[in-house]
Amino acid sequence: MTSPSSSVHLIYTNVTYEDILLKDELDGLVANHPDQFKVYYVLNQREARVFGCNLVGTVYCTITSMAKSSFI
């Protein structure tokens, strides 16, 4: 059986690290399916970088910068 060639990129936004729901489950999906599932955590607070979150800021600015850098 071959793996599907499609992939999912989830941009998960919230205010604080503590507000992220199902983080362990999402990270588990990434670990089990690294070529098919990616999560980009975007938090509004600058302190988010301490928690290893990918991006900090508003959703609009984040998506714009991701598109410009071909991040997705």
N, C-alpha and C positions, 0 to 999 in steps of 0.2 A: 504494500500500500504506500502511495506517495503522499507527501504533505501538500496541502493546498498552497498555491503560489500567492494568494492574497495576503495582505497584512492590514493591521489596524494600528493607527496612531491616535492615542487618546490625549487630549489636552485637558488636564484636570486643574481647575482653578478654585481657589478659596482664599480666605483672608490669612489664616494662620496654619502652621503645621498641625496643631491639635484639631483643626477643623476637617482634616482630610479623612473621609469615611472610607472604609474598606482598603486602607493602604496596604496592609499585609497581604490581602487577597490579590490586589492589583500587582504588587511586586512579585507575588508567586506566579502569576500568569506570565509576567515578563521573564522570570527565571526559567519557567518551563517551556516557553515559546519565544525565545529571543529574536528569531527571524520573522516572526509573525505578529508580535504584539509589543508596542512601545508605549510608555506613559511619560508625559512631560508635565511635571508638577509646576504650576505657576501660583505663587503666593504674593499677596499685596504688600507684605512687610519685608523690609530690608533684612531683618534677622533670619529670613528664610534660608539664606546661603549657609548659615551655621548648620542647618539640618540636611544639607546636601540636596536641596531642591534645585531643579534645573534652571528655573527662571524666576525673576522677581519683577512685579509691575502689574500694569493693567492688562487685561486680555487683549484689547485692541493693539496696544504697542507690542506685546509679545508676539502675536500672530504676524504682525507686519515685519518685525525683525526676523522671525523664523522664515518667512517667505523670501525676504531679501538675501538671506544667507543660505537658502536652499536646505534649511535644517530639516524639513519634513521630506 
